[in-house]
């Protein structure tokens, strides 16, 4: 049997283990990307590992999340990132250059290579035929030092596309349809490979929109072939030399095949408060809209912006709607400025935002109380926008632009407008002046650290005995935004003691104080959760800050991939209920003990916890590889790596 695209890339990069779905493997990483919200800690950890120079083919540090500089913290972090990049041989993308995923697709993505990013939407690169995976910052730091990236060998599912999209239907509707089919949970260990005759009708930016939101399904990543469309895109970016054709063998095998006729897709929207809550726009009825945001790493390409500008040209935004437009990159913004589309957007009443992630992460432009906000971004979790009671819907640029004009949801097919036809340019405007390339005299660079930039915290070794206390019990689909608020709080990302004050802020503000009190009395904090715990961002602070507070275990019905790996990286044991009914029997304040805690986890067998209140014994599965069990025993990946290798750059294996 031949190989599919995913297998071809993984076999070419396989360093450790055997490719068998579900088995842990270690792969070589060609490229890495970080962004300022997660990258600051990633580089602090890189330094803590004793590393001084990256070993990848390319590593890029982007500043795109907390670009609003209210107070000194963000500006200080940006200065640290620029100087540590210069010291370690990393390309630095200055604030204003654009959103990491959009810019990386434009300027660096290469078919057939591997990309590891400290952002869950790194799979955007799959639109160009790159195996692009999101991970925690510590995993990225190890990869930058030349170490392996470890993952479960994925089950590859083929999404076979046929037909063509109809007028007013976009790739955003395609990925919303996929979310309707697969949901936001239960897809751990799956990689989606898009194929079939319908692929040829989609541009690279359209493909990237689809792979971007694979993160919302919980799949490891998503990838498209590298074909003639890919070659034309790279040629238009002045990078045709980076093209390499990549298609599956004719007899390639797949774990499952999903058939999707593009011609059957219609305008869709994800209703509050989940990307998986997908509705047909025509079914929404008259929903009054107060705010519209067009942009984010999902829908901020040149084509997306030109589509929105075409709809708005010569018209005015509804008087009850506030419209924000954030082009995804400086390249896109400059092209809009030169061809007049930017003037069309401004004339229609749009407020032009920086080419950054601001509104998507709730860093600014939050909706009013109880307001309905229509956004082209990828997540609409409760309070993520910065307004706890806002009603955020996710939709395509077409649906969003029409809502801005009408002041309510209207299926664009029913709006009485001509469908705009935005074509990809034959040549993109290329200006790389906001990239700062590494210098040769790196040893002389002084890394600058402001007062908010602290050291990455280290955990102690795993205790022999668990003296646990359930300090919080949460439900299903708890996201990393629930655990660690984003937005303005992200300015404390490099100051873990401060950031830890806000763990579960939007769920239970007393949690941090109760954790510290338990820690002082010798108790170990335990979190109890339902299904799909840790959805959303790769932000490792959702594990690091609970670790700092003394959390030793999370008991859940199921976990999402990145968060589970991050828990292990910080010495927190992720346990899965053997019997889901045990979740219902637990209460806040229950004391859970295990006299053989360390040995039980190390053995790889069931872990049994005794509930002091009821006398019942809970059996849990500890679904970790042997390597991961050693990591949690050490108290986390930082301890594990520095203790076992005199040469940290080789801690994960030699480059192939």
Phi, psi and omega per residue, in radians:
X1 nan 2.432 3.127
X2 -1.314 -3.112 -3.090
X3 -1.877 2.521 2.980
X4 -1.459 3.111 -3.071
X5 -1.099 -0.773 -3.108
X6 -1.069 -0.791 3.131
X7 -1.091 -0.699 -3.141
X8 -1.045 -0.787 -3.111
X9 -1.216 -0.769 -3.096
X10 -1.151 -0.776 3.135
X11 -1.072 -0.583 3.121
X12 -1.257 -0.277 -3.079
X13 -2.093 0.076 -3.040
X14 -1.248 2.192 3.103
X15 -1.953 -0.553 -2.992
X16 -2.545 2.397 3.090
X17 1.572 3.062 -3.122
X18 -1.988 2.320 3.132
X19 -1.245 1.721 3.003
X20 -2.465 2.123 -3.056
X21 -0.823 2.252 -3.130
X22 1.667 -0.325 3.112
X23 -1.429 2.543 3.096
X24 -1.335 2.331 3.072
X25 -2.266 2.770 3.059
X26 -2.057 2.249 -3.107
X27 -2.112 2.710 3.046
X28 -1.347 2.475 3.130
X29 -1.913 2.170 3.136
X30 -1.442 -0.770 -3.063
X31 -2.291 2.618 2.968
X32 -2.270 2.699 2.952
X33 -2.371 2.570 3.004
X34 -2.299 2.764 2.990
X35 -2.203 2.885 -2.929
X36 -1.102 -0.521 -3.104
X37 -1.207 -0.556 3.129
X38 -1.966 -0.445 -3.038
X39 -1.233 -0.515 -3.136
X40 -1.006 -0.850 3.115
X41 -1.213 -0.596 3.127
X42 -1.044 -0.722 -3.139
X43 -1.325 -0.563 3.021
X44 -1.092 -0.675 3.106
X45 -1.240 -0.646 3.069
X46 -0.984 -0.787 3.105
X47 -1.180 -0.696 -3.127
X48 -1.136 -0.435 3.076
X49 -1.324 -0.095 -3.121
X50 1.468 0.270 -3.098
X51 -1.558 2.568 -3.131
X52 -2.225 -0.182 -3.073
X53 -2.655 2.361 3.140
X54 -1.262 2.601 -3.101
X55 -1.979 0.073 3.132
X56 -1.384 2.970 3.007
X57 -1.180 -0.617 -3.128
X58 -2.736 2.307 2.976
X59 -2.281 2.327 -3.088
X60 -2.201 2.324 3.081
X61 -1.891 2.015 -3.100
X62 -1.804 2.531 2.968
X63 -1.972 1.851 -3.034
X64 -2.559 -0.174 -3.068
X65 -1.632 -1.247 -3.107
X66 -1.691 1.198 -3.137
X67 -1.461 -0.350 3.079
X68 -1.235 2.111 -3.010
X69 -1.847 1.276 3.032
X70 -1.630 2.011 -2.979
X71 1.458 3.111 -3.027
X72 -1.521 -0.299 -2.908
X73 -1.072 -0.872 -3.087
X74 -1.153 -0.749 3.131
X75 -1.076 -0.701 3.105
X76 -1.122 -0.732 3.118
X77 -1.105 -0.699 3.131
X78 -1.113 -0.666 3.115
X79 -1.181 -0.705 3.063
X80 -1.032 -0.808 -3.104
X81 -1.073 -0.708 -3.120
X82 -1.192 -0.722 -3.095
X83 -1.309 -0.639 3.121
X84 -1.233 -0.548 3.054
X85 -1.110 -0.782 3.124
X86 -1.097 -0.630 -3.113
X87 -1.251 -0.571 -2.973
X88 -1.852 -0.001 3.091
X89 1.514 0.562 -3.100
X90 -1.869 2.419 3.017
X91 -1.248 2.318 -3.112
X92 -1.930 2.181 3.105
X93 -1.788 1.957 -3.019
X94 -1.222 2.726 3.034
X95 -0.965 2.374 -3.085
X96 1.760 -0.275 3.134
X97 -1.348 -0.402 3.043
X98 2.229 3.124 -3.096
X99 -1.336 2.340 -2.972
X100 -0.892 -0.810 -3.032
X101 -1.209 -0.708 3.105
X102 -1.145 -0.796 -3.094
X103 -1.201 -0.719 -3.131
X104 -1.125 -0.666 3.083
X105 -1.069 -0.741 -3.118
X106 -1.184 -0.793 -2.860
X107 -1.936 -0.333 -2.994
X108 -2.331 -0.443 -3.051
X109 -1.026 2.384 -3.101
X110 -2.308 2.266 3.096
X111 -1.009 2.476 3.054
X112 1.445 -0.074 3.141
X113 -1.724 2.970 3.064
X114 -1.866 2.446 3.108
X115 -2.277 2.204 3.059
X116 -2.016 2.227 -3.084
X117 -2.285 2.528 3.111
X118 -1.468 0.865 3.113
X119 -2.727 2.340 -3.034
X120 -1.149 -0.303 -3.134
X121 -1.675 0.276 3.024
X122 -0.944 -0.526 3.109
X123 -1.022 -0.083 2.993
X124 -0.860 -0.646 -3.127
X125 -1.057 -0.307 3.080
X126 -1.091 -0.338 3.104
X127 -1.168 -0.270 -3.124
X128 -1.950 0.147 3.138
X129 1.527 0.408 3.129
X130 -1.813 2.441 3.036
X131 -1.455 1.673 -2.978
X132 -1.980 2.168 -2.977
X133 -2.274 2.399 3.048
X134 -1.524 2.570 -3.116
X135 -2.733 2.989 3.049
X136 -1.249 2.765 -3.072
X137 -1.069 -0.576 -3.129
X138 -1.202 -0.666 3.050
X139 -1.097 -0.678 3.124
X140 -1.190 -0.681 3.112
X141 -1.048 -0.760 3.112
X142 -1.095 -0.747 3.135
X143 -1.126 -0.670 3.096
X144 -1.076 -0.534 3.117
X145 -1.441 0.075 3.111
X146 1.723 0.033 -3.122
X147 -1.395 2.900 3.094
X148 -1.215 2.710 2.830
X149 -1.846 2.248 -3.094
X150 -1.789 2.403 3.110
X151 -2.706 2.896 2.993
X152 -1.313 2.283 3.030
X153 -0.984 2.147 -2.962
X154 -1.402 2.691 2.858
X155 -1.436 2.236 -3.058
X156 -1.739 2.135 3.122
X157 -1.891 2.208 3.099
X158 -1.524 2.219 2.980
X159 -1.799 1.820 -3.050
X160 -1.579 1.947 -3.090
X161 -1.644 2.361 3.022
X162 -2.256 2.914 3.072
X163 1.265 -2.917 3.135
X164 -2.387 2.695 3.074
X165 -1.211 2.478 3.096
X166 -1.501 2.966 3.089
X167 -0.956 2.461 3.092
X168 1.265 0.085 3.072
X169 -1.943 2.397 -3.043
X170 -2.260 3.091 3.124
X171 -1.115 -0.457 3.072
X172 -1.080 -0.658 3.098
X173 -1.186 -0.563 3.105
X174 -1.110 -0.826 -3.095
X175 -1.274 -0.526 3.012
X176 -1.137 -0.639 3.061
X177 -1.111 -0.700 3.091
X178 -1.112 -0.662 3.084
X179 -1.146 -0.628 3.075
X180 -1.114 -0.656 -3.107
X181 -1.332 -0.738 -3.003
X182 -1.804 -0.370 -3.114
X183 1.320 -3.042 -3.077
X184 -1.843 0.065 3.131
X185 -2.478 2.833 3.098
X186 1.508 0.193 -3.088
X187 -2.025 0.301 3.123
X188 -1.106 2.375 3.134
X189 1.504 0.096 -3.136
X190 -1.855 2.445 2.945
X191 -2.103 2.355 3.139
X192 -1.668 2.266 3.053
X193 -2.054 2.091 -3.113
X194 -1.584 2.360 -3.133
X195 -2.671 -2.927 3.139
X196 1.626 2.947 -3.060
X197 -1.129 -0.384 -3.127
X198 -1.234 -0.339 -3.114
X199 -1.032 -0.690 -3.059
X200 -1.060 -0.391 -3.115
X201 -1.464 -0.098 -3.081
X202 -1.840 2.318 3.080
X203 -1.288 2.932 3.093
X204 -1.055 -0.812 3.087
X205 -1.054 -0.618 3.087
X206 -1.158 -0.730 3.086
X207 -1.087 -0.700 -3.113
X208 -1.133 -0.595 3.056
X209 -1.054 -0.718 -3.116
X210 -1.206 -0.793 -3.135
X211 -1.207 -0.567 3.116
X212 -0.963 -0.856 -3.042
X213 -1.519 0.093 2.908
X214 -1.047 -0.463 3.092
X215 -1.007 -0.595 -3.126
X216 -1.249 -0.347 3.074
X217 -1.489 -0.227 -3.122
X218 1.453 0.214 3.107
X219 -1.343 2.773 -3.125
X220 -1.087 -0.821 3.052
X221 -2.931 3.094 3.087
X222 -2.384 2.587 -3.070
X223 -2.566 2.520 3.044
X224 -1.903 2.804 3.021
X225 -1.132 2.787 2.954
X226 -1.778 1.920 -2.995
X227 -2.264 -2.816 -3.121
X228 -1.087 -0.640 3.078
X229 -1.058 -0.719 3.103
X230 -1.110 -0.769 -3.137
X231 -1.053 -0.753 -3.132
X232 -1.119 -0.693 3.121
X233 -1.095 -0.821 -3.140
X234 -1.136 -0.654 3.093
X235 -1.116 -0.695 3.121
X236 -1.163 -0.413 3.076
X237 -1.589 0.100 -3.111
X238 1.232 0.451 -3.049
X239 -2.258 0.585 -3.093
X240 -1.036 -0.463 3.126
X241 -1.099 -0.377 3.138
X242 -1.444 -0.092 -3.094
X243 -1.367 2.405 2.965
X244 -2.509 2.204 -3.114
X245 -1.104 2.486 -3.118
X246 -2.589 1.886 3.125
X247 -2.393 2.769 3.106
X248 -1.271 2.716 3.011
X249 -1.159 2.644 -3.109
X250 -1.007 -0.524 -3.109
X251 -1.844 0.446 3.131
X252 -1.088 2.556 3.124
X253 -1.862 2.725 -3.123
X254 -2.449 2.656 3.109
X255 -1.215 -0.464 -3.099
X256 -2.852 2.654 3.059
X257 -2.158 2.211 3.069
X258 -1.888 2.173 3.123
X259 -1.639 2.274 3.110
X260 -2.430 2.040 3.077
X261 -1.512 1.969 -3.124
X262 -1.027 -0.543 -3.135
X263 -1.204 -0.245 3.139
X264 -1.601 -0.160 -3.090
X265 -1.354 2.480 3.123
X266 -2.243 2.960 -3.128
X267 -1.034 2.241 -3.062
X268 -2.224 2.886 3.038
X269 -2.578 2.571 3.015
X270 -1.679 2.057 -3.100
X271 -1.469 2.854 3.137
X272 -1.011 2.556 -0.054
X273 -2.111 0.783 -3.109
X274 -2.607 2.447 3.044
X275 -1.065 -0.326 3.128
X276 -1.535 -0.038 3.141
X277 -1.545 1.204 -2.941
X278 -1.537 2.318 3.130
X279 -2.280 2.650 2.967
X280 -1.324 2.392 -3.063
X281 -1.028 -0.651 3.139
X282 -1.134 -0.373 -3.124
X283 -1.518 -0.176 -3.050
X284 -1.273 -0.416 -3.074
X285 1.309 -2.877 -3.099
X286 -1.479 1.713 3.087
X287 -1.900 2.001 -3.136
X288 -1.194 2.315 -3.083
X289 -1.934 2.319 -3.141
X290 -1.818 -0.462 -3.041
X291 -2.510 2.503 3.064
X292 -2.320 2.317 3.111
X293 -2.202 2.106 3.137
X294 -1.993 2.091 -3.101
X295 2.639 -2.624 -3.085
X296 1.445 2.986 -3.093
X297 -1.158 -0.228 -3.106
X298 -1.448 -0.739 -3.006
X299 -2.479 1.158 3.125
X300 -2.365 0.360 -3.132
X301 -1.297 2.997 3.081
X302 -0.980 -0.783 -3.130
X303 -1.099 -0.748 3.123
X304 -1.069 -0.793 -3.112
X305 -1.169 -0.702 3.132
X306 -1.184 -0.593 3.080
X307 -1.113 -0.837 3.124
X308 -1.100 -0.739 3.142
X309 -1.116 -0.650 3.121
X310 -1.129 -0.645 3.112
X311 -1.229 -0.678 -3.033
X312 -1.509 -0.301 -3.049
X313 -0.989 2.229 3.109
X314 1.339 0.113 -3.129
X315 -2.179 2.987 -3.136
X316 -2.149 2.480 3.082
X317 -1.089 2.485 3.125
X318 -0.937 2.433 -3.067
X319 -1.072 -0.341 3.137
X320 -1.653 0.085 -3.067
X321 -2.008 2.376 2.980
X322 -1.811 2.127 -3.063
X323 -1.937 2.232 3.041
X324 -2.056 2.422 3.099
X325 -2.219 2.201 -3.126
X326 -2.190 1.685 3.054
X327 -0.997 2.526 -2.994
X328 -1.300 -0.336 -3.107
X329 -2.631 2.824 3.056
X330 -1.064 -0.635 3.092
X331 -0.998 -0.863 -3.139
X332 -1.104 -0.787 -3.123
X333 -1.048 -0.778 -3.127
X334 -1.165 -0.637 3.109
X335 -1.186 -0.670 3.073
X336 -1.123 -0.681 -3.132
X337 -1.147 -0.657 -3.066
X338 -1.381 -0.527 -3.099
X339 -1.659 0.022 3.070
X340 1.634 -0.162 -3.107
X341 -1.163 -0.544 3.104
X342 -1.112 -0.714 3.092
X343 -1.114 -0.638 3.102
X344 -1.106 -0.720 3.127
X345 -1.144 -0.784 -3.141
X346 -1.129 -0.723 -3.136
X347 -1.100 -0.550 -3.139
X348 -1.323 -0.256 3.117
X349 1.950 0.181 3.140
X350 -1.314 2.513 2.971
X351 -1.663 2.190 -3.080
X352 -1.556 2.064 -3.138
X353 -1.622 2.870 3.069
X354 -1.110 2.666 3.058
X355 -1.294 1.451 -3.015
X356 -2.796 -3.111 -3.039
X357 -1.613 0.096 -2.914
X358 -0.712 -1.118 -3.033
X359 -1.214 -0.502 -3.092
X360 -1.142 -0.595 -3.121
X361 -1.736 0.146 3.111
X362 1.288 0.405 -3.114
X363 -1.424 -0.400 3.030
X364 -2.865 3.081 3.120
X365 0.979 0.752 3.082
X366 -1.284 2.597 3.118
X367 -1.221 2.896 3.030
X368 -1.279 2.997 -3.112
X369 -1.013 2.174 3.098
X370 1.178 0.157 -3.035
X371 -1.319 2.705 3.025
X372 -1.654 2.169 3.116
X373 -2.101 2.229 3.091
X374 -1.798 2.149 -3.017
X375 -2.292 2.552 3.085
X376 -1.587 0.207 -3.124
X377 -1.414 -2.937 -2.942
X378 -1.943 -0.157 -3.101
X379 -2.368 2.423 3.093
X380 -2.289 0.656 3.101
X381 -1.054 2.622 3.133
X382 -0.985 2.265 3.075
X383 1.306 -0.088 -3.127
X384 -1.078 -0.546 -3.116
X385 -1.243 -0.200 -3.059
X386 1.758 -0.122 3.116
X387 -2.170 1.992 -2.974
X388 -1.084 -0.663 -3.065
X389 -1.742 0.228 3.092
X390 -1.212 2.637 3.103
X391 -1.904 1.760 -3.032
X392 -1.784 2.227 3.076
X393 -1.957 2.540 3.075
X394 -1.863 2.342 -3.090
X395 -2.715 3.048 3.136
X396 -1.337 2.858 3.043
X397 -1.008 -0.583 3.127
X398 -1.127 -0.877 -3.137
X399 -1.123 -0.707 -3.115
X400 -1.148 -0.771 -3.120
X401 -1.138 -0.706 3.115
X402 -1.156 -0.687 3.088
X403 -1.086 -0.628 3.108
X404 -1.129 -0.619 3.129
X405 -1.333 -0.687 -3.018
X406 -1.609 -0.331 -3.109
X407 1.356 0.208 -3.133
X408 -2.834 2.885 3.062
X409 -1.177 2.250 3.030
X410 -2.447 2.255 3.010
X411 -1.034 2.170 -3.057
X412 -1.038 -0.388 3.094
X413 -1.207 -0.336 -3.109
X414 -1.803 0.122 -3.007
X415 -1.516 -0.144 3.134
X416 1.259 0.474 -3.120
X417 -1.982 2.717 3.030
X418 -1.342 2.373 -3.132
X419 -1.270 2.135 3.123
X420 -1.231 2.575 3.133
X421 -2.159 1.609 -3.118
X422 -1.575 2.111 -3.112
X423 -1.730 2.671 3.024
X424 -1.228 2.433 -3.139
X425 -1.282 2.698 3.051
X426 -1.231 -0.420 3.134
X427 -2.570 2.174 3.061
X428 -1.433 2.690 3.054
X429 -1.288 2.160 -3.053
X430 -1.982 2.047 3.101
X431 -2.569 1.758 -3.069
X432 -1.681 0.414 -3.024
X433 -1.224 -0.277 3.101
X434 -1.612 0.102 2.919
X435 -1.575 2.343 3.067
X436 -1.876 1.936 -3.095
X437 -1.349 2.654 3.088
X438 -1.076 2.610 3.110
X439 -1.766 2.838 -3.128
X440 -1.307 -0.644 -3.070
X441 -1.514 1.032 -3.004
X442 -1.241 -0.547 -3.074
X443 -1.085 -0.390 -3.107
X444 -1.520 -0.117 -3.099
X445 -1.285 2.301 3.075
X446 -1.671 2.081 3.120
X447 -1.330 2.181 -3.050
X448 -1.712 2.239 -3.137
X449 -2.170 2.077 3.065
X450 -1.357 3.048 -3.075
X451 -1.149 -0.295 3.133
X452 -1.546 -0.148 -3.077
X453 -1.609 1.870 -3.092
X454 -1.828 -3.047 3.087
X455 -1.511 2.576 3.058
X456 -1.145 2.311 -3.097
X457 -1.256 2.581 3.061
X458 -1.938 2.507 3.068
X459 -1.538 2.776 2.983
X460 -1.475 2.919 3.098
X461 -1.055 2.693 -3.112
X462 -1.041 2.297 -3.137
X463 -1.210 2.658 3.104
X464 -1.173 -0.609 -3.062
X465 -2.124 2.403 3.040
X466 -1.653 2.148 3.015
X467 -2.017 1.285 -2.958
X468 -1.524 2.697 3.037
X469 -2.432 2.232 3.120
X470 -1.271 1.866 -3.081
X471 -1.716 -0.210 3.028
X472 -2.765 2.497 3.058
X473 -2.212 2.091 -3.095
X474 -2.099 2.975 -3.045
X475 -1.661 -2.621 -3.113
X476 -1.407 2.742 3.000
X477 0.970 0.667 3.046
X478 -1.248 2.210 -3.059
X479 -1.701 2.904 3.067
X480 -1.161 -0.364 3.031
X481 -1.245 -0.566 3.025
X482 -1.143 -0.711 -3.070
X483 -1.275 -0.868 -3.140
X484 -2.235 1.915 -3.126
X485 -1.079 2.490 3.121
X486 -1.611 -2.408 3.088
X487 1.025 -2.369 -3.052
X488 -1.114 -0.466 -3.136
X489 -1.144 -0.379 -3.090
X490 -1.110 -0.252 3.130
X491 -1.160 -0.225 3.109
X492 -1.687 0.257 -3.018
X493 -1.049 -0.494 -3.141
X494 -1.729 0.173 3.124
X495 -2.227 1.407 -2.995
X496 -1.061 -0.738 3.109
X497 -0.981 -0.657 3.119
X498 -1.296 -0.811 -3.106
X499 -1.089 -0.578 -3.118
X500 -1.118 -0.315 3.092
X501 -1.146 -0.212 -3.031
X502 -2.014 0.237 3.090
X503 -1.043 2.272 -3.114
X504 0.985 0.559 -3.082
X505 -0.984 -0.693 -3.095
X506 -1.527 0.060 3.118
X507 -1.996 -0.888 -3.132
X508 -2.703 1.782 -3.070
X509 -1.157 -0.279 -3.115
X510 -1.470 -0.122 -3.025
X511 -1.005 -0.871 -3.109
X512 -1.022 -0.764 -3.134
X513 -1.113 -0.692 3.134
X514 -1.202 -0.596 3.077
X515 -1.098 -0.825 -3.110
X516 -1.141 -0.612 3.093
X517 -1.155 -0.722 3.110
X518 -1.129 -0.720 3.136
X519 -1.073 -0.732 -3.135
X520 -1.136 -0.495 -3.129
X521 -1.633 0.094 3.094
X522 1.525 0.166 3.106
X523 -1.595 2.665 3.110
X524 -1.839 2.154 -3.109
X525 -1.230 2.413 3.103
X526 -2.228 2.384 3.065
X527 -1.863 2.365 3.089
X528 -2.011 2.320 -3.041
X529 -2.494 2.888 3.125
X530 -1.590 -2.403 -3.084
X531 -1.433 2.613 2.974
X532 1.017 0.812 3.136
X533 -1.233 2.324 3.086
X534 1.579 0.497 3.038
X535 -1.093 2.732 2.950
X536 1.741 -2.318 -2.933
X537 -1.124 2.700 3.015
X538 -1.432 0.055 -3.035
X539 -0.927 1.875 -3.045
X540 -1.239 -0.204 3.083
X541 -1.065 -0.404 3.098
X542 -1.212 -0.197 2.978
X543 -1.917 -0.694 -3.077
X544 -1.121 -0.787 -3.108
X545 -1.211 -0.752 3.001
X546 -1.028 -0.660 3.066
X547 -1.033 -0.776 3.139
X548 -1.046 -0.586 -3.135
X549 -1.404 -0.174 3.098
X550 1.862 0.215 3.087
X551 -1.223 2.283 -3.118
X552 -1.955 -0.371 -3.095
X553 -2.678 2.623 2.960
X554 -2.157 2.162 3.074
X555 -1.789 2.125 -3.085
X556 -2.498 2.838 3.041
X557 -1.283 -0.573 3.047
X558 -2.887 2.782 -3.110
X559 -2.156 2.738 2.954
X560 -1.576 2.682 -2.933
X561 -0.993 -0.989 -3.005
X562 -1.135 -0.749 -3.087
X563 -1.179 -0.679 3.094
X564 -1.042 -0.766 3.104
X565 -1.111 -0.675 3.123
X566 -1.153 -0.670 3.083
X567 -1.017 -0.820 3.118
X568 -1.050 -0.754 -3.100
X569 -1.042 -0.400 -3.127
X570 -1.979 0.327 2.979
X571 1.343 0.321 3.059
X572 -1.736 2.266 -3.057
X573 -1.517 2.085 3.043
X574 -1.507 2.065 -3.120
X575 -1.997 2.448 3.140
X576 -1.938 2.250 3.109
X577 -1.004 2.190 3.027
X578 -1.157 -0.628 3.069
X579 -2.094 1.902 -3.094
X580 -0.971 -0.372 -3.136
X581 -1.183 -0.349 3.104
X582 -1.125 -0.435 3.072
X583 -1.020 -0.784 -3.087
X584 -1.147 -0.500 -3.071
X585 -1.378 -0.294 -3.102
X586 -1.468 2.558 3.107
X587 -2.249 2.705 3.002
X588 -1.016 2.374 -3.116
X589 1.642 -0.239 3.098
X590 -1.047 2.447 3.106
X591 -1.786 2.179 -3.072
X592 -2.023 2.146 -3.088
X593 -2.075 2.625 3.028
X594 -2.572 1.874 -3.108
X595 -1.176 -0.466 -3.128
X596 -1.910 0.621 -3.000
X597 -0.923 -0.981 -3.086
X598 -1.094 -0.755 -3.115
X599 -1.196 -0.670 -3.121
X600 -1.110 -0.747 3.120
X601 -1.194 -0.716 -3.109
X602 -1.130 -0.526 -3.081
X603 -1.272 -0.398 -3.100
X604 1.421 0.007 3.122
X605 -1.574 -2.950 3.104
X606 -1.092 2.565 3.069
X607 -1.900 2.205 -3.093
X608 -1.929 2.232 -3.131
X609 -2.059 2.299 3.120
X610 -1.687 2.232 3.106
X611 -1.513 1.962 -3.074
X612 -1.068 -0.578 -3.087
X613 -1.219 -0.756 -3.029
X614 -1.835 -0.309 -3.051
X615 1.399 -0.061 -3.125
X616 -1.285 2.634 3.070
X617 -1.897 2.121 3.134
X618 -1.657 2.264 3.065
X619 -1.767 2.291 -3.116
X620 -2.233 2.636 3.035
X621 -1.636 2.378 3.076
X622 -1.936 1.563 -2.939
X623 -1.527 1.172 -3.095
X624 -2.091 2.628 3.015
X625 -1.306 2.932 3.100
X626 -1.032 -0.695 3.114
X627 -1.077 -0.767 -3.121
X628 -1.168 -0.609 3.100
X629 -1.130 -0.645 3.074
X630 -1.164 -0.629 3.140
X631 -1.128 -0.851 -3.117
X632 -1.170 -0.575 3.091
X633 -1.113 -0.590 3.122
X634 -1.333 -0.252 -3.070
X635 1.664 0.253 3.091
X636 2.242 2.943 -3.042
X637 -1.190 -0.588 3.137
X638 -1.092 -0.827 3.098
X639 -1.118 -0.792 -3.091
X640 -1.044 -0.784 -3.061
X641 -1.234 -0.807 -3.080
X642 -1.260 -0.404 -3.085
X643 -1.494 -0.370 -3.005
X644 -1.867 -0.166 -3.062
X645 -2.340 2.125 3.074
X646 -1.242 -0.260 3.129
X647 -2.177 1.572 -2.985
X648 -0.972 -0.494 -3.111
X649 -1.122 -0.277 3.136
X650 -1.880 0.229 -3.016
X651 -1.114 -0.479 -3.128
X652 -1.854 0.170 -3.118
X653 2.024 2.707 -3.090
X654 -1.402 2.622 3.047
X655 -1.157 2.469 -2.891
X656 -1.087 nan nan
